[in-house]
């Protein structure tokens, strides 16, 4: 039987009076209500001065010092973390694994939600995870361009728990820009690829990239490096294309190689590069003899029949650092500490050299 709001308030007061303090998630579970509902109850009672809120806990007036001491001794151990990703394939599989291992190392538990790249699903998953006891969220929102547009970030403020963005960012002035975030500097990775092409003697190069959250960053890094190194970007390159538009990419690359002297291309992602390889060969384009390729991401690149040189994001480290940062925020809350400065962390990808670019294979490459 569901309790009326007044009855629920009385039950909250009774339990907190008896025990001195209770975590919001534990109290919600005991009363059989969602964490969101319980937080509203606590806010109403706190506004009346009947209980106090303290770092994810409900505290009976006069018990704040003891609750703070318990929070300091507990740190973020045993924390329940929610994580929302658009997919669990390729790079996100390793990001999730890194986060899960970091949470488990502190005795916590990671709860996973998957949005399937459906924007509206992000908030649904977040509500479900927080109602299920998640004290903080790691989120890779389904923002098509990698940044929020038209208020897509608003739901991030609705759940009242610490949140860290993963492989996503927000422009200055957007409310989501004030959140902690951990991701990969993909522009740097593209520039490294261009620099490697230049070192191998290539002068006319192209970028063939799929639409999605990382296209803008990769394009910016590619174009900046081309200018800085005095190279030529092939005119008319399909810099950004729809995922799966392989024939258009093959048509472009074959014509550019045969008629305009194109000798190298950066392809995102490695899955797409693997699809392109046999199609290029069928058009008489040999890799790497006629066209050197560097792929972006390194999920399956080494398994291609011509093993692909790749720009490899540090996916495991992204997940691990994002989780550690969120656990730090929870420990600050529990311990009554003043939160440290917000952090925007960008990790640098590395170039893994294989046969497709005509350089030395990975076993011989110098770090």
C-alpha positions in Angstrom: 0.0 0.0 0.0 1.4 3.4 -1.0 1.8 5.9 1.8 0.2 9.4 1.5 2.8 12.1 1.3 2.1 13.2 4.9 2.4 9.6 6.1 5.6 9.2 4.2 7.0 12.4 5.9 6.1 11.0 9.3 7.8 7.7 8.5 11.0 9.6 7.4 11.0 11.6 10.6 10.5 8.5 12.7 13.4 6.6 11.0 15.8 9.5 11.1 15.0 10.3 14.7 15.7 6.7 15.7 19.0 6.3 13.8 20.4 9.9 13.7 21.2 9.8 10.0 20.4 7.7 6.9 21.6 7.7 3.4 18.9 8.9 1.0 19.3 5.8 -1.2 18.9 3.5 1.8 15.9 5.4 3.2 14.2 5.3 -0.2 14.7 1.5 -0.5 13.3 1.0 3.0 10.2 3.0 2.3 9.8 1.4 -1.1 9.9 4.7 -3.1 12.2 6.1 -5.7 15.2 8.1 -4.8 13.8 11.1 -6.7 10.6 11.0 -4.6 12.5 10.6 -1.4 14.7 13.6 -2.2 11.6 15.7 -2.7 10.4 14.6 0.7 13.7 15.4 2.4 13.8 18.9 0.7 10.4 19.7 2.0 11.2 18.5 5.6 14.6 20.3 5.5 12.9 23.5 4.4 10.8 23.2 7.6 13.9 22.7 9.7 12.7 19.2 10.8 15.7 17.4 9.2 19.0 18.4 7.7 20.5 17.3 4.4 24.2 16.4 4.4 26.1 14.9 1.5 23.6 12.4 0.3 22.2 11.7 3.7 19.3 12.8 5.9 20.4 13.9 9.4 18.4 14.5 12.6 19.1 18.1 13.9 22.1 18.0 16.2 23.7 14.9 14.6 25.5 16.7 11.8 29.0 16.4 13.3 28.7 12.6 13.8 27.4 12.2 10.3 30.3 14.2 8.9 32.8 12.1 10.7 31.3 8.9 9.4 31.4 10.4 5.9 35.1 11.3 6.2 35.9 7.7 7.3 33.9 6.1 4.6 35.2 8.1 1.6 33.4 6.9 -1.5 33.6 3.2 -0.6 30.6 1.2 -1.5 29.2 3.9 -3.8 26.6 3.0 -6.4 27.5 4.7 -9.7 25.2 4.9 -12.8 26.7 5.0 -16.3 24.8 5.9 -19.5 26.4 5.1 -22.9 25.0 5.2 -26.4 26.3 1.7 -27.1 28.4 -1.0 -25.6 30.3 -1.8 -28.8 33.9 -1.1 -29.8 35.3 1.9 -27.9 32.5 2.1 -25.4 33.0 -1.5 -24.3 36.5 -0.6 -23.1 35.4 2.7 -21.5 32.7 0.9 -19.5 35.3 -1.7 -18.5 37.7 0.9 -17.3 34.9 2.6 -15.2 33.7 -0.7 -13.8 37.1 -1.7 -12.6 37.7 1.6 -11.0 34.4 1.5 -9.1 34.9 -2.1 -8.1 38.4 -1.3 -6.7 36.7 0.9 -4.1 34.1 -1.6 -3.3 31.4 0.1 -5.3 28.9 -1.1 -7.9 28.4 0.2 -11.5 24.9 0.2 -12.9 24.7 0.5 -16.7 22.1 2.2 -18.9 22.2 2.2 -22.8 20.5 4.9 -24.8 21.0 3.5 -28.3 21.9 7.0 -29.6 18.3 8.1 -28.9 18.4 11.5 -27.3 15.2 11.2 -25.3 16.4 7.9 -23.8 19.3 9.6 -21.9 16.9 11.2 -19.3 14.9 8.0 -19.1 17.9 5.9 -18.3 19.2 8.5 -15.8 15.9 8.6 -13.9 15.9 4.8 -13.7 19.4 4.6 -12.5 19.0 7.3 -9.8 15.7 5.7 -8.7 17.6 2.5 -8.3 20.1 4.0 -5.9 22.8 5.6 -8.1 24.5 8.3 -6.2 26.3 9.8 -9.2 26.3 9.5 -13.0 28.8 8.9 -15.7 27.2 10.1 -19.0 28.0 9.9 -22.7 24.8 11.7 -24.0 23.4 11.0 -27.4 24.4 14.4 -28.7 24.8 14.0 -32.4 27.6 16.5 -32.8 29.2 15.7 -29.4 27.9 18.9 -27.8 24.3 19.8 -26.7 22.0 21.7 -29.0 18.6 23.3 -28.3 18.6 22.6 -24.6 19.6 18.9 -24.8 21.6 19.3 -21.6 18.6 20.4 -19.4 17.9 16.9 -18.1 21.4 16.7 -16.6 20.3 19.1 -13.9 17.1 17.3 -13.0 18.5 14.5 -10.9 20.5 16.3 -8.3 23.5 13.9 -8.2 27.2 14.6 -9.2 27.7 14.0 -12.9 30.8 13.5 -15.1 30.5 13.7 -18.9 32.4 11.0 -20.8 33.7 11.6 -24.3 31.4 14.6 -24.6 31.8 18.4 -24.1 29.8 21.6 -24.0 30.6 25.1 -25.3 31.4 27.9 -22.9 28.2 29.4 -21.6 26.2 26.2 -21.8 25.2 24.9 -18.4 26.8 21.5 -19.1 30.2 23.3 -19.5 30.3 23.5 -15.7 30.3 19.7 -15.3 33.4 17.6 -14.8 34.3 15.8 -18.0 36.9 13.3 -19.3 37.5 12.5 -22.9 39.9 12.1 -25.8 41.6 15.0 -27.6 40.6 13.7 -31.0 41.8 16.8 -32.8 45.3 16.0 -31.6 44.9 12.4 -32.8 44.0 13.6 -36.3 47.0 16.0 -36.3 49.3 13.1 -35.3 48.0 11.1 -38.3 48.6 14.0 -40.7 52.1 14.4 -39.3 52.9 10.8 -39.9 51.7 11.0 -43.5 54.0 14.1 -43.9 56.9 12.2 -42.5 56.4 9.4 -45.0 56.5 11.9 -47.8 52.8 12.3 -48.7 51.8 15.8 -49.9 48.1 15.4 -51.0 45.9 13.8 -48.4 42.2 13.5 -47.5 39.9 12.8 -44.6 36.9 10.5 -45.0 34.9 10.7 -41.8 31.5 9.5 -40.7 28.9 11.8 -39.2 28.8 11.7 -35.5 29.9 13.1 -32.1 33.6 13.2 -33.1 33.6 14.5 -36.6 34.0 18.1 -35.8 37.1 17.5 -33.6 38.7 15.2 -36.0 38.1 17.6 -38.9 39.5 20.5 -37.0 42.7 18.6 -36.1 43.1 17.3 -39.7 42.7 20.8 -41.3 44.9 22.6 -38.8 47.7 20.0 -39.3 47.4 20.2 -43.1 47.8 24.0 -42.9 50.7 23.9 -40.4 52.6 21.3 -42.4 52.0 22.9 -45.8 50.2 19.9 -47.3 47.3 19.9 -49.7 43.9 18.6 -48.7 42.3 17.0 -51.8 39.5 19.2 -53.0 36.0 17.8 -52.9 36.8 15.3 -50.2 33.6 14.0 -48.4 35.0 15.2 -45.1 31.9 14.1 -43.3 29.6 11.5 -44.7 26.7 9.3 -43.6 27.7 6.1 -41.8 27.5 3.3 -44.3 27.9 5.5 -47.4 30.7 3.3 -48.6 30.2 3.5 -52.3 30.4 7.2 -52.4 33.7 7.1 -50.4 35.2 4.4 -52.7 34.2 6.5 -55.8 35.8 9.6 -54.3 39.0 7.8 -53.2 39.5 5.9 -56.5 39.0 9.1 -58.6 41.3 11.1 -56.4 44.1 8.5 -56.5 43.8 8.0 -60.3 43.2 11.6 -61.5 44.5 14.0 -58.8 47.4 12.3 -57.2 45.9 11.5 -53.8 48.3 9.2 -51.9 47.0 9.1 -48.3 43.7 9.2 -46.4 42.5 9.3 -42.8 39.4 7.2 -42.4 37.0 7.2 -39.4 36.4 4.6 -38.1 38.5 1.5 -38.3 35.4 -0.6 -39.0 34.7 1.6 -42.0 38.3 1.4 -43.2 38.0 -2.4 -43.1 34.8 -2.2 -45.3 36.6 0.1 -47.7 39.7 -2.1 -48.2 38.3 -4.8 -50.5 36.2 -2.2 -52.4 39.4 -0.2 -53.1 41.2 -3.3 -54.2 38.4 -4.2 -56.6 38.9 -0.7 -58.2 42.6 -1.4 -58.6 43.7 0.7 -55.7 46.4 -1.0 -53.7 46.9 -0.3 -49.9 49.5 1.0 -49.1 51.3 1.1 -52.5 48.7 3.4 -54.2 46.9 4.8 -51.1 48.2 4.9 -47.5 45.5 4.6 -44.9 45.3 5.5 -41.3 42.1 4.6 -39.5 40.6 6.3 -36.4 39.8 4.1 -33.3 41.5 0.8 -32.7 38.8 -1.8 -31.9 39.4 -4.2 -34.7 42.0 -2.5 -37.0 44.7 -5.1 -36.5 42.5 -7.8 -37.8 42.1 -6.4 -41.3 43.8 -8.3 -44.2 46.0 -5.3 -44.5 46.5 -4.5 -40.8 45.5 -0.9 -40.3 47.6 1.9 -38.8 45.3 3.6 -36.3 44.8 6.6 -34.1 43.9 4.8 -30.8 42.0 6.7 -28.1 42.9 5.7 -24.6 39.5 4.2 -24.0 40.1 2.2 -20.8 41.9 5.2 -19.2 39.0 7.5 -20.1 36.5 5.2 -18.3 38.9 4.7 -15.3 39.6 8.4 -14.8 36.0 9.5 -15.2 34.9 7.0 -12.5 37.7 8.1 -10.2 36.7 11.7 -10.6 33.1 10.9 -9.8 34.1 8.9 -6.8 36.2 11.8 -5.6 33.1 14.1 -5.8 31.1 11.6 -3.8 33.9 11.3 -1.2 33.9 15.1 -0.9 30.1 15.1 -0.3 30.2 12.4 2.3 33.2 13.9 4.1 31.7 17.4 4.2 34.7 18.8 2.2 34.5 21.8 0.0 34.4 20.5 -3.6 37.6 20.9 -5.6 37.7 22.8 -8.9 35.8 21.3 -11.8 38.0 19.4 -14.2 38.0 19.1 -18.0 40.4 16.3 -18.7 41.5 15.4 -22.3 43.7 12.4 -22.8 45.9 12.1 -25.9 45.5 9.2 -28.3 48.5 7.3 -29.7 49.4 6.3 -33.2 49.7 2.5 -33.7 51.7 1.8 -36.8 50.8 -1.2 -39.0 51.0 -2.1 -42.6 48.3 0.1 -44.2 50.3 3.3 -44.2 53.5 1.9 -45.6 55.5 2.7 -42.4 57.2 0.4 -40.1 54.9 -2.1 -38.3 53.9 -1.6 -34.7 56.6 -4.0 -33.4 59.3 -1.9 -34.9 57.8 1.6 -34.2 59.7 3.9 -31.9 57.5 5.4 -29.2 
